[in-house]
Amino acid sequence: MTLKKVLIVSKTFPAIGLEILKRKTEPFVVPFFEHELESLPEIKKLLKKGYDAVIWNTKHRLTRDILDLAGPQIKAISTMSSGTDHVDLDEVFKRGLLIGNTPHVLDDAVADITVGLMIAAARRFKEGIAEIMNNEWKYGVQWMLGQDIAGSTVGVVGLGGVGQAVVRRLKGFDVARFLYSGRSDKPEAKALGAERVPLEQLLRESDYVLLCCPLTRETKNLINAETLKIMKKNAVLINIGRGGIVDNDALYNALKQGQIFSAGLDVVDPEPISKDHPLLSLPNCFIIPHMGSATIETRNAMATISANNILHALEGKPMVHPVTS
Ligand SMILES: O=C(O)[C@H](O)CO
């Protein structure tokens, strides 16, 4: 019996996932770094070889043109991410392809990063480090004053798995109020002590605004010049969702003019941003390079799920985490 062929668009795909695939398929791991701009022609060349399934772990968007190259035998796709904004889902569904992702296993790792960003942005880590590096460490009682988490109002935009894990962590920080906004009431909110409010109220009342939602048509540029104006002057904005949720120019202006206090971003648009990007020049904008799920355990878990998504689909079973809309 010939084995099904699986293309893994991820040069450093964890061995644990590869071993799972090797048991029943013939996997091929791309031999180049998949995120680099110049890798797209190589990915396209490989896709033309007729794979039955693909693990799409690259920032290149999976579009109709690329799907056309894959041929009629392709049956299943898995991302190695929770977000699926880099896939043209309408096109995937139109073609009757099965698609899965890897949510939930990264909730804890991303929640840790979120709390880290809150502290870093609220307590001015970037400015503090710069003072040391520039030999300008000047202690004084009014020097480097930041914002407390204790007693604050924390507003979570998108109380999904990550948002909930953040609230659980912050329970130990003596937060005064948790607010959340989103499309629907979350049954978990009651136990977490979080109150659902309209986005505008959340922005108006929160000292910390945490963007924990996916990038969708509704959330694109959700944080823009208008919504930033509603936020408090001491507000700290954290984005661990996707860069596209925030309008960069508007954020730059708001931070520069002291309209809000600071921002901590794990995600930006585009990624990677160039080192000359205006946001990087701001002392009150603390940016890290999309490291939310970057722990050994989490990446292994993500690889395991994406491998099993593919195996299940090829065997006619439901994926571990199917994407349905
Ligand atoms: O969508 C995801 O899985 C995360 O952003 C990856 O870090």
The ligand as an SDF file (V2000), in Angstrom:
LIG
                    3D

  7  6  0  0  0  0  0  0  0  0999 V2000
   -2.1150   31.6610   16.8060 O   0  0  0  0  0  0  0  0  0  0  0  0
   -1.2410   31.1310   17.4760 C   0  0  0  0  0  0  0  0  0  0  0  0
   -1.1770   29.9200   17.6460 O   0  0  0  0  0  0  0  0  0  0  0  0
   -0.1920   31.9290   18.1440 C   0  0  0  0  0  0  0  0  0  0  0  0
   -0.2340   33.2590   17.7870 O   0  0  0  0  0  0  0  0  0  0  0  0
    1.1480   31.3450   17.8310 C   0  0  0  0  0  0  0  0  0  0  0  0
    2.1070   31.8990   18.6760 O   0  0  0  0  0  0  0  0  0  0  0  0
  1  2  2  0
  2  3  1  0
  2  4  1  0
  4  5  1  0
  4  6  1  0
  6  7  1  0
M  END
$$$$
